[in-house]
């Protein structure tokens, strides 16, 4: 299994969103698209984790980290 797997809540919410949108159209296509979206979310999360791990130091401009240099 991927060591940097996205949180279960992120996967569940993205699947639910796609299923709610596509399931009324065609259930089989909805399931296929949900699987594709799940893979895309996993890849994007892993890439973001890898990119974030390459930073020389934690982001000081990020408002979530208490930085004051954040742009509005």
PDB file with one MODEL, atoms N, CA, C and O in Angstrom:
MODEL        1
ATOM      1  N   UNK A   1       0.841  -1.195   0.000  1.00  0.00           N
ATOM      2  CA  UNK A   1       0.000   0.000   0.000  1.00  0.00           C
ATOM      3  C   UNK A   1       0.875   1.245   0.000  1.00  0.00           C
ATOM      4  O   UNK A   1       2.006   1.217   0.487  1.00  0.00           O
ATOM      5  N   UNK A   2       0.364   2.304  -0.532  1.00  0.00           N
ATOM      6  CA  UNK A   2       1.077   3.571  -0.619  1.00  0.00           C
ATOM      7  C   UNK A   2       1.323   4.125   0.775  1.00  0.00           C
ATOM      8  O   UNK A   2       0.390   4.238   1.571  1.00  0.00           O
ATOM      9  N   UNK A   3       2.574   4.473   1.080  1.00  0.00           N
ATOM     10  CA  UNK A   3       2.879   4.982   2.412  1.00  0.00           C
ATOM     11  C   UNK A   3       2.329   6.383   2.648  1.00  0.00           C
ATOM     12  O   UNK A   3       2.167   6.800   3.795  1.00  0.00           O
ATOM     13  N   UNK A   4       2.043   7.105   1.584  1.00  0.00           N
ATOM     14  CA  UNK A   4       1.479   8.447   1.701  1.00  0.00           C
ATOM     15  C   UNK A   4       0.075   8.466   1.109  1.00  0.00           C
ATOM     16  O   UNK A   4      -0.244   9.297   0.259  1.00  0.00           O
ATOM     17  N   UNK A   5      -0.740   7.557   1.563  1.00  0.00           N
ATOM     18  CA  UNK A   5      -2.112   7.459   1.060  1.00  0.00           C
ATOM     19  C   UNK A   5      -2.933   8.637   1.582  1.00  0.00           C
ATOM     20  O   UNK A   5      -2.730   9.091   2.708  1.00  0.00           O
ATOM     21  N   UNK A   6      -3.849   9.123   0.769  1.00  0.00           N
ATOM     22  CA  UNK A   6      -4.708  10.218   1.225  1.00  0.00           C
ATOM     23  C   UNK A   6      -5.606   9.760   2.369  1.00  0.00           C
ATOM     24  O   UNK A   6      -5.899   8.572   2.498  1.00  0.00           O
ATOM     25  N   UNK A   7      -6.038  10.699   3.191  1.00  0.00           N
ATOM     26  CA  UNK A   7      -6.950  10.344   4.277  1.00  0.00           C
ATOM     27  C   UNK A   7      -8.230   9.704   3.730  1.00  0.00           C
ATOM     28  O   UNK A   7      -8.702  10.055   2.649  1.00  0.00           O
ATOM     29  N   UNK A   8      -8.766   8.781   4.480  1.00  0.00           N
ATOM     30  CA  UNK A   8      -9.975   8.067   4.060  1.00  0.00           C
ATOM     31  C   UNK A   8     -11.136   9.037   3.818  1.00  0.00           C
ATOM     32  O   UNK A   8     -11.940   8.832   2.909  1.00  0.00           O
ATOM     33  N   UNK A   9     -11.219  10.080   4.626  1.00  0.00           N
ATOM     34  CA  UNK A   9     -12.304  11.052   4.469  1.00  0.00           C
ATOM     35  C   UNK A   9     -12.198  11.788   3.133  1.00  0.00           C
ATOM     36  O   UNK A   9     -13.216  12.059   2.496  1.00  0.00           O
ATOM     37  N   UNK A  10     -10.990  12.110   2.706  1.00  0.00           N
ATOM     38  CA  UNK A  10     -10.792  12.763   1.407  1.00  0.00           C
ATOM     39  C   UNK A  10     -11.232  11.846   0.275  1.00  0.00           C
ATOM     40  O   UNK A  10     -11.924  12.283  -0.644  1.00  0.00           O
ATOM     41  N   UNK A  11     -10.837  10.587   0.333  1.00  0.00           N
ATOM     42  CA  UNK A  11     -11.243   9.629  -0.698  1.00  0.00           C
ATOM     43  C   UNK A  11     -12.756   9.444  -0.712  1.00  0.00           C
ATOM     44  O   UNK A  11     -13.382   9.441  -1.772  1.00  0.00           O
ATOM     45  N   UNK A  12     -13.332   9.292   0.469  1.00  0.00           N
ATOM     46  CA  UNK A  12     -14.780   9.067   0.554  1.00  0.00           C
ATOM     47  C   UNK A  12     -15.567  10.268   0.036  1.00  0.00           C
ATOM     48  O   UNK A  12     -16.561  10.104  -0.671  1.00  0.00           O
ATOM     49  N   UNK A  13     -15.125  11.467   0.384  1.00  0.00           N
ATOM     50  CA  UNK A  13     -15.872  12.651  -0.060  1.00  0.00           C
ATOM     51  C   UNK A  13     -15.754  12.863  -1.565  1.00  0.00           C
ATOM     52  O   UNK A  13     -16.719  13.277  -2.207  1.00  0.00           O
ATOM     53  N   UNK A  14     -14.582  12.585  -2.134  1.00  0.00           N
ATOM     54  CA  UNK A  14     -14.443  12.740  -3.587  1.00  0.00           C
ATOM     55  C   UNK A  14     -15.267  11.685  -4.324  1.00  0.00           C
ATOM     56  O   UNK A  14     -15.891  11.984  -5.343  1.00  0.00           O
ATOM     57  N   UNK A  15     -15.271  10.462  -3.817  1.00  0.00           N
ATOM     58  CA  UNK A  15     -16.098   9.407  -4.425  1.00  0.00           C
ATOM     59  C   UNK A  15     -17.577   9.766  -4.339  1.00  0.00           C
ATOM     60  O   UNK A  15     -18.321   9.628  -5.311  1.00  0.00           O
ATOM     61  N   UNK A  16     -17.984  10.220  -3.180  1.00  0.00           N
ATOM     62  CA  UNK A  16     -19.397  10.552  -2.977  1.00  0.00           C
ATOM     63  C   UNK A  16     -19.836  11.668  -3.921  1.00  0.00           C
ATOM     64  O   UNK A  16     -20.920  11.607  -4.502  1.00  0.00           O
ATOM     65  N   UNK A  17     -18.992  12.685  -4.068  1.00  0.00           N
ATOM     66  CA  UNK A  17     -19.316  13.784  -4.969  1.00  0.00           C
ATOM     67  C   UNK A  17     -19.509  13.276  -6.392  1.00  0.00           C
ATOM     68  O   UNK A  17     -20.495  13.619  -7.043  1.00  0.00           O
ATOM     69  N   UNK A  18     -18.577  12.464  -6.878  1.00  0.00           N
ATOM     70  CA  UNK A  18     -18.695  11.972  -8.248  1.00  0.00           C
ATOM     71  C   UNK A  18     -19.868  11.023  -8.406  1.00  0.00           C
ATOM     72  O   UNK A  18     -20.549  11.051  -9.431  1.00  0.00           O
ATOM     73  N   UNK A  19     -20.115  10.190  -7.415  1.00  0.00           N
ATOM     74  CA  UNK A  19     -21.247   9.272  -7.518  1.00  0.00           C
ATOM     75  C   UNK A  19     -22.575  10.020  -7.516  1.00  0.00           C
ATOM     76  O   UNK A  19     -23.489   9.662  -8.259  1.00  0.00           O
ATOM     77  N   UNK A  20     -22.689  11.058  -6.686  1.00  0.00           N
ATOM     78  CA  UNK A  20     -23.931  11.830  -6.648  1.00  0.00           C
ATOM     79  C   UNK A  20     -24.199  12.524  -7.976  1.00  0.00           C
ATOM     80  O   UNK A  20     -25.352  12.692  -8.372  1.00  0.00           O
ATOM     81  N   UNK A  21     -23.138  12.925  -8.658  1.00  0.00           N
ATOM     82  CA  UNK A  21     -23.300  13.626  -9.929  1.00  0.00           C
ATOM     83  C   UNK A  21     -23.572  12.658 -11.075  1.00  0.00           C
ATOM     84  O   UNK A  21     -24.417  12.929 -11.927  1.00  0.00           O
ATOM     85  N   UNK A  22     -22.863  11.534 -11.102  1.00  0.00           N
ATOM     86  CA  UNK A  22     -22.919  10.661 -12.276  1.00  0.00           C
ATOM     87  C   UNK A  22     -23.847   9.459 -12.144  1.00  0.00           C
ATOM     88  O   UNK A  22     -24.287   8.918 -13.158  1.00  0.00           O
ATOM     89  N   UNK A  23     -24.154   9.030 -10.935  1.00  0.00           N
ATOM     90  CA  UNK A  23     -24.961   7.817 -10.767  1.00  0.00           C
ATOM     91  C   UNK A  23     -26.352   7.911 -11.388  1.00  0.00           C
ATOM     92  O   UNK A  23     -26.821   6.925 -11.955  1.00  0.00           O
ATOM     93  N   UNK A  24     -27.031   9.059 -11.304  1.00  0.00           N
ATOM     94  CA  UNK A  24     -28.348   9.128 -11.952  1.00  0.00           C
ATOM     95  C   UNK A  24     -28.287   8.916 -13.467  1.00  0.00           C
ATOM     96  O   UNK A  24     -29.283   8.530 -14.079  1.00  0.00           O
ATOM     97  N   UNK A  25     -27.140   9.162 -14.065  1.00  0.00           N
ATOM     98  CA  UNK A  25     -27.008   8.995 -15.514  1.00  0.00           C
ATOM     99  C   UNK A  25     -26.829   7.529 -15.885  1.00  0.00           C
ATOM    100  O   UNK A  25     -27.579   6.996 -16.703  1.00  0.00           O
ATOM    101  N   UNK A  26     -25.840   6.877 -15.286  1.00  0.00           N
ATOM    102  CA  UNK A  26     -25.565   5.469 -15.572  1.00  0.00           C
ATOM    103  C   UNK A  26     -24.723   4.916 -14.431  1.00  0.00           C
ATOM    104  O   UNK A  26     -23.647   5.441 -14.143  1.00  0.00           O
ATOM    105  N   UNK A  27     -25.203   3.863 -13.779  1.00  0.00           N
ATOM    106  CA  UNK A  27     -24.526   3.351 -12.588  1.00  0.00           C
ATOM    107  C   UNK A  27     -23.163   2.744 -12.892  1.00  0.00           C
ATOM    108  O   UNK A  27     -22.221   2.944 -12.125  1.00  0.00           O
ATOM    109  N   UNK A  28     -23.039   2.014 -13.982  1.00  0.00           N
ATOM    110  CA  UNK A  28     -21.756   1.397 -14.319  1.00  0.00           C
ATOM    111  C   UNK A  28     -20.706   2.460 -14.640  1.00  0.00           C
ATOM    112  O   UNK A  28     -19.564   2.370 -14.189  1.00  0.00           O
ATOM    113  N   UNK A  29     -21.094   3.453 -15.412  1.00  0.00           N
ATOM    114  CA  UNK A  29     -20.164   4.540 -15.731  1.00  0.00           C
ATOM    115  C   UNK A  29     -19.801   5.303 -14.464  1.00  0.00           C
ATOM    116  O   UNK A  29     -18.652   5.710 -14.290  1.00  0.00           O
ATOM    117  N   UNK A  30     -20.774   5.499 -13.578  1.00  0.00           N
ATOM    118  CA  UNK A  30     -20.509   6.199 -12.319  1.00  0.00           C
ATOM    119  C   UNK A  30     -19.455   5.466 -11.499  1.00  0.00           C
ATOM    120  O   UNK A  30     -18.557   6.097 -10.942  1.00  0.00           O
ATOM    121  N   UNK A  31     -19.554   4.149 -11.419  1.00  0.00           N
ATOM    122  CA  UNK A  31     -18.569   3.376 -10.659  1.00  0.00           C
ATOM    123  C   UNK A  31     -17.189   3.442 -11.299  1.00  0.00           C
ATOM    124  O   UNK A  31     -16.184   3.556 -10.597  1.00  0.00           O
ATOM    125  N   UNK A  32     -17.136   3.373 -12.610  1.00  0.00           N
ATOM    126  CA  UNK A  32     -15.848   3.478 -13.313  1.00  0.00           C
ATOM    127  C   UNK A  32     -15.220   4.850 -13.072  1.00  0.00           C
ATOM    128  O   UNK A  32     -14.027   4.947 -12.782  1.00  0.00           O
ATOM    129  N   UNK A  33     -16.022   5.907 -13.192  1.00  0.00           N
ATOM    130  CA  UNK A  33     -15.505   7.253 -12.964  1.00  0.00           C
ATOM    131  C   UNK A  33     -15.067   7.453 -11.516  1.00  0.00           C
ATOM    132  O   UNK A  33     -14.069   8.125 -11.257  1.00  0.00           O
ATOM    133  N   UNK A  34     -15.804   6.879 -10.578  1.00  0.00           N
ATOM    134  CA  UNK A  34     -15.424   6.991  -9.167  1.00  0.00           C
ATOM    135  C   UNK A  34     -14.066   6.337  -8.930  1.00  0.00           C
ATOM    136  O   UNK A  34     -13.258   6.851  -8.157  1.00  0.00           O
ATOM    137  N   UNK A  35     -13.813   5.217  -9.584  1.00  0.00           N
ATOM    138  CA  UNK A  35     -12.508   4.559  -9.463  1.00  0.00           C
ATOM    139  C   UNK A  35     -11.388   5.407 -10.038  1.00  0.00           C
ATOM    140  O   UNK A  35     -10.301   5.488  -9.466  1.00  0.00           O
ATOM    141  N   UNK A  36     -11.659   6.038 -11.174  1.00  0.00           N
ATOM    142  CA  UNK A  36     -10.661   6.914 -11.792  1.00  0.00           C
ATOM    143  C   UNK A  36     -10.383   8.114 -10.891  1.00  0.00           C
ATOM    144  O   UNK A  36      -9.230   8.503 -10.700  1.00  0.00           O
ATOM    145  N   UNK A  37     -11.443   8.695 -10.341  1.00  0.00           N
ATOM    146  CA  UNK A  37     -11.282   9.845  -9.449  1.00  0.00           C
ATOM    147  C   UNK A  37     -10.492   9.442  -8.210  1.00  0.00           C
ATOM    148  O   UNK A  37      -9.640  10.199  -7.746  1.00  0.00           O
ATOM    149  N   UNK A  38     -10.762   8.272  -7.677  1.00  0.00           N
ATOM    150  CA  UNK A  38     -10.026   7.787  -6.499  1.00  0.00           C
ATOM    151  C   UNK A  38      -8.532   7.688  -6.814  1.00  0.00           C
ATOM    152  O   UNK A  38      -7.698   8.080  -5.998  1.00  0.00           O
ATOM    153  N   UNK A  39      -8.197   7.170  -7.988  1.00  0.00           N
ATOM    154  CA  UNK A  39      -6.790   7.072  -8.386  1.00  0.00           C
ATOM    155  C   UNK A  39      -6.171   8.460  -8.561  1.00  0.00           C
ATOM    156  O   UNK A  39      -5.038   8.693  -8.140  1.00  0.00           O
ATOM    157  N   UNK A  40      -6.913   9.378  -9.179  1.00  0.00           N
ATOM    158  CA  UNK A  40      -6.402  10.739  -9.367  1.00  0.00           C
ATOM    159  C   UNK A  40      -6.165  11.441  -8.034  1.00  0.00           C
ATOM    160  O   UNK A  40      -5.163  12.137  -7.868  1.00  0.00           O
ATOM    161  N   UNK A  41      -7.075  11.265  -7.090  1.00  0.00           N
ATOM    162  CA  UNK A  41      -6.910  11.870  -5.769  1.00  0.00           C
ATOM    163  C   UNK A  41      -5.671  11.292  -5.089  1.00  0.00           C
ATOM    164  O   UNK A  41      -4.905  12.030  -4.469  1.00  0.00           O
ATOM    165  N   UNK A  42      -5.469   9.990  -5.199  1.00  0.00           N
ATOM    166  CA  UNK A  42      -4.295   9.357  -4.593  1.00  0.00           C
ATOM    167  C   UNK A  42      -3.000   9.876  -5.206  1.00  0.00           C
ATOM    168  O   UNK A  42      -2.045  10.174  -4.488  1.00  0.00           O
ATOM    169  N   UNK A  43      -2.967   9.983  -6.526  1.00  0.00           N
ATOM    170  CA  UNK A  43      -1.766  10.481  -7.207  1.00  0.00           C
ATOM    171  C   UNK A  43      -1.503  11.939  -6.831  1.00  0.00           C
ATOM    172  O   UNK A  43      -0.370  12.308  -6.520  1.00  0.00           O
ATOM    173  N   UNK A  44      -2.543  12.761  -6.859  1.00  0.00           N
ATOM    174  CA  UNK A  44      -2.377  14.180  -6.528  1.00  0.00           C
ATOM    175  C   UNK A  44      -1.916  14.354  -5.085  1.00  0.00           C
ATOM    176  O   UNK A  44      -1.066  15.199  -4.805  1.00  0.00           O
ATOM    177  N   UNK A  45      -2.465  13.565  -4.174  1.00  0.00           N
ATOM    178  CA  UNK A  45      -2.067  13.649  -2.771  1.00  0.00           C
ATOM    179  C   UNK A  45      -0.610  13.234  -2.599  1.00  0.00           C
ATOM    180  O   UNK A  45       0.139  13.886  -1.871  1.00  0.00           O
ATOM    181  N   UNK A  46      -0.206  12.160  -3.259  1.00  0.00           N
ATOM    182  CA  UNK A  46       1.183  11.694  -3.179  1.00  0.00           C
ATOM    183  C   UNK A  46       2.147  12.720  -3.770  1.00  0.00           C
ATOM    184  O   UNK A  46       3.218  12.968  -3.214  1.00  0.00           O
ATOM    185  N   UNK A  47       1.762  13.313  -4.900  1.00  0.00           N
ATOM    186  CA  UNK A  47       2.619  14.332  -5.518  1.00  0.00           C
ATOM    187  C   UNK A  47       2.747  15.557  -4.615  1.00  0.00           C
ATOM    188  O   UNK A  47       3.837  16.112  -4.474  1.00  0.00           O
ATOM    189  N   UNK A  48       1.660  15.971  -4.017  1.00  0.00           N
ATOM    190  CA  UNK A  48       1.707  17.106  -3.095  1.00  0.00           C
ATOM    191  C   UNK A  48       2.558  16.805  -1.883  1.00  0.00           C
ATOM    192  O   UNK A  48       3.307  17.661  -1.413  1.00  0.00           O
ATOM    193  N   UNK A  49       2.444  15.592  -1.377  1.00  0.00           N
ATOM    194  CA  UNK A  49       3.256  15.191  -0.229  1.00  0.00           C
ATOM    195  C   UNK A  49       4.733  15.192  -0.601  1.00  0.00           C
ATOM    196  O   UNK A  49       5.569  15.650   0.177  1.00  0.00           O
ATOM    197  N   UNK A  50       5.057  14.680  -1.788  1.00  0.00           N
ATOM    198  CA  UNK A  50       6.451  14.646  -2.242  1.00  0.00           C
ATOM    199  C   UNK A  50       6.983  16.064  -2.464  1.00  0.00           C
ATOM    200  O   UNK A  50       8.114  16.369  -2.084  1.00  0.00           O
ATOM    201  N   UNK A  51       6.178  16.922  -3.074  1.00  0.00           N
ATOM    202  CA  UNK A  51       6.612  18.302  -3.302  1.00  0.00           C
ATOM    203  C   UNK A  51       6.821  19.033  -1.984  1.00  0.00           C
ATOM    204  O   UNK A  51       7.791  19.774  -1.826  1.00  0.00           O
ATOM    205  N   UNK A  52       5.919  18.827  -1.047  1.00  0.00           N
ATOM    206  CA  UNK A  52       6.041  19.474   0.256  1.00  0.00           C
ATOM    207  C   UNK A  52       7.250  18.993   1.028  1.00  0.00           C
ATOM    208  O   UNK A  52       7.848  19.754   1.789  1.00  0.00           O
ATOM    209  N   UNK A  53       7.616  17.736   0.840  1.00  0.00           N
ATOM    210  CA  UNK A  53       8.777  17.184   1.534  1.00  0.00           C
ATOM    211  C   UNK A  53      10.091  17.675   0.977  1.00  0.00           C
ATOM    212  O   UNK A  53      11.129  17.495   1.612  1.00  0.00           O
ATOM    213  N   UNK A  54      10.079  18.295  -0.202  1.00  0.00           N
ATOM    214  CA  UNK A  54      11.307  18.780  -0.818  1.00  0.00           C
ATOM    215  C   UNK A  54      11.625  20.214  -0.419  1.00  0.00           C
ATOM    216  O   UNK A  54      12.693  20.727  -0.754  1.00  0.00           O
ATOM    217  N   UNK A  55      10.724  20.858   0.281  1.00  0.00           N
ATOM    218  CA  UNK A  55      10.961  22.232   0.699  1.00  0.00           C
ATOM    219  C   UNK A  55      12.110  22.263   1.706  1.00  0.00           C
ATOM    220  O   UNK A  55      12.182  21.409   2.589  1.00  0.00           O
ATOM    221  N   UNK A  56      13.012  23.246   1.579  1.00  0.00           N
ATOM    222  CA  UNK A  56      14.151  23.305   2.496  1.00  0.00           C
ATOM    223  C   UNK A  56      13.734  23.596   3.933  1.00  0.00           C
ATOM    224  O   UNK A  56      14.420  23.196   4.873  1.00  0.00           O
ATOM    225  N   UNK A  57      12.627  24.282   4.102  1.00  0.00           N
ATOM    226  CA  UNK A  57      12.111  24.584   5.432  1.00  0.00           C
ATOM    227  C   UNK A  57      10.598  24.716   5.339  1.00  0.00           C
ATOM    228  O   UNK A  57      10.068  24.932   4.249  1.00  0.00           O
ATOM    229  N   UNK A  58       9.902  24.591   6.445  1.00  0.00           N
ATOM    230  CA  UNK A  58       8.442  24.732   6.399  1.00  0.00           C
ATOM    231  C   UNK A  58       8.043  26.119   5.887  1.00  0.00           C
ATOM    232  O   UNK A  58       8.738  27.108   6.118  1.00  0.00           O
ATOM    233  N   UNK A  59       6.940  26.164   5.207  1.00  0.00           N
ATOM    234  CA  UNK A  59       6.437  27.417   4.644  1.00  0.00           C
ATOM    235  C   UNK A  59       6.098  28.395   5.763  1.00  0.00           C
ATOM    236  O   UNK A  59       5.302  28.084   6.649  1.00  0.00           O
ATOM    237  N   UNK A  60       6.703  29.573   5.718  1.00  0.00           N
ATOM    238  CA  UNK A  60       6.413  30.578   6.741  1.00  0.00           C
ATOM    239  C   UNK A  60       5.327  31.538   6.290  1.00  0.00           C
ATOM    240  O   UNK A  60       4.775  32.284   7.099  1.00  0.00           O
ATOM    241  N   UNK A  61       5.017  31.521   4.989  1.00  0.00           N
ATOM    242  CA  UNK A  61       3.992  32.432   4.480  1.00  0.00           C
ATOM    243  C   UNK A  61       2.595  31.850   4.591  1.00  0.00           C
ATOM    244  O   UNK A  61       1.612  32.560   4.380  1.00  0.00           O
ATOM    245  N   UNK A  62       2.493  30.588   4.915  1.00  0.00           N
ATOM    246  CA  UNK A  62       1.200  29.920   4.971  1.00  0.00           C
ATOM    247  C   UNK A  62       0.416  30.378   6.195  1.00  0.00           C
ATOM    248  O   UNK A  62       0.910  30.263   7.316  1.00  0.00           O
ATOM    249  N   UNK A  63      -0.795  30.894   6.001  1.00  0.00           N
ATOM    250  CA  UNK A  63      -1.580  31.335   7.150  1.00  0.00           C
ATOM    251  C   UNK A  63      -1.906  30.197   8.111  1.00  0.00           C
ATOM    252  O   UNK A  63      -2.091  30.434   9.304  1.00  0.00           O
ATOM    253  N   UNK A  64      -1.977  28.972   7.611  1.00  0.00           N
ATOM    254  CA  UNK A  64      -2.264  27.839   8.488  1.00  0.00           C
ATOM    255  C   UNK A  64      -1.103  27.562   9.430  1.00  0.00           C
ATOM    256  O   UNK A  64      -1.292  26.958  10.486  1.00  0.00           O
ATOM    257  N   UNK A  65       0.100  27.997   9.058  1.00  0.00           N
ATOM    258  CA  UNK A  65       1.287  27.796   9.888  1.00  0.00           C
ATOM    259  C   UNK A  65       1.585  29.022  10.748  1.00  0.00           C
ATOM    260  O   UNK A  65       2.597  29.060  11.449  1.00  0.00           O
ATOM    261  N   UNK A  66       0.715  30.011  10.695  1.00  0.00           N
ATOM    262  CA  UNK A  66       0.906  31.205  11.510  1.00  0.00           C
ATOM    263  C   UNK A  66       1.808  32.247  10.880  1.00  0.00           C
ATOM    264  O   UNK A  66       2.267  33.157  11.570  1.00  0.00           O
ATOM    265  N   UNK A  67       2.073  32.138   9.595  1.00  0.00           N
ATOM    266  CA  UNK A  67       2.942  33.093   8.910  1.00  0.00           C
ATOM    267  C   UNK A  67       2.247  34.419   8.686  1.00  0.00           C
ATOM    268  O   UNK A  67       1.023  34.483   8.569  1.00  0.00           O
ATOM    269  N   UNK A  68       3.037  35.474   8.628  1.00  0.00           N
ATOM    270  CA  UNK A  68       2.464  36.804   8.422  1.00  0.00           C
ATOM    271  C   UNK A  68       2.669  37.308   7.005  1.00  0.00           C
ATOM    272  O   UNK A  68       2.163  38.372   6.649  1.00  0.00           O
ATOM    273  N   UNK A  69       3.409  36.555   6.184  1.00  0.00           N
ATOM    274  CA  UNK A  69       3.695  36.989   4.821  1.00  0.00           C
ATOM    275  C   UNK A  69       2.658  36.512   3.817  1.00  0.00           C
ATOM    276  O   UNK A  69       2.857  36.677   2.614  1.00  0.00           O
ATOM    277  N   UNK A  70       1.570  35.933   4.270  1.00  0.00           N
ATOM    278  CA  UNK A  70       0.563  35.359   3.368  1.00  0.00           C
ATOM    279  C   UNK A  70      -0.130  36.456   2.580  1.00  0.00           C
ATOM    280  O   UNK A  70      -0.423  37.534   3.096  1.00  0.00           O
ATOM    281  N   UNK A  71      -0.387  36.148   1.309  1.00  0.00           N
ATOM    282  CA  UNK A  71      -1.105  37.087   0.461  1.00  0.00           C
ATOM    283  C   UNK A  71      -2.589  36.780   0.534  1.00  0.00           C
ATOM    284  O   UNK A  71      -2.983  35.618   0.638  1.00  0.00           O
ATOM    285  N   UNK A  72      -3.415  37.817   0.480  1.00  0.00           N
ATOM    286  CA  UNK A  72      -4.871  37.627   0.508  1.00  0.00           C
ATOM    287  C   UNK A  72      -5.414  37.496  -0.869  1.00  0.00           C
ATOM    288  O   UNK A  72      -6.622  37.330  -1.043  1.00  0.00           O
TER     289      UNK A  72
ENDMDL
END
